[in-house]
Amino acid sequence: MPQPPELSEPYLDESARSSARALFEHLEQQVAAAEQLAATPAQQWSSGERERFPDYPHDLAVDRLRRWATLFAEEILVVHQLVEAGRPLSDGELRRGVYLASQLIEIVQGAQTALTPH
């Protein structure tokens, strides 16, 4: 299993911190989009969404996304809360937020196999 990067290291400068903040906000938007898709009936999905999350025999994509949203509800909430904190995040909070959000996206994008019941 991959290990997290050094989460307590300070950013080298404001430019690096700003880039990380922009990445974190982008990742949080992707998390929110996956959450919204999980709550949307599959017949309302676009062709691109259906292509990105195909159905498999005995396992519908919408069900996999709903399992992801349920299983990681607390982690998803943490990501949203950090982005919406209304205050500057410490370097540690920002690094942890980027790491957590990127892991959530990696999992949901791999949900075609990772969350399929065996």
Secondary structure, DSSP 8 states (H G I E B T S, - for coil): ------SS---SSHHHHHHHHHHHHHHHHHHHHHHHHHTS-GGGS-HHHHHHS--BTTB-HHHHHHHHHHHTHHHHHHHHHHHTSSS---HHHHHHHHHHHHHHHHHHHTHHHHTS--
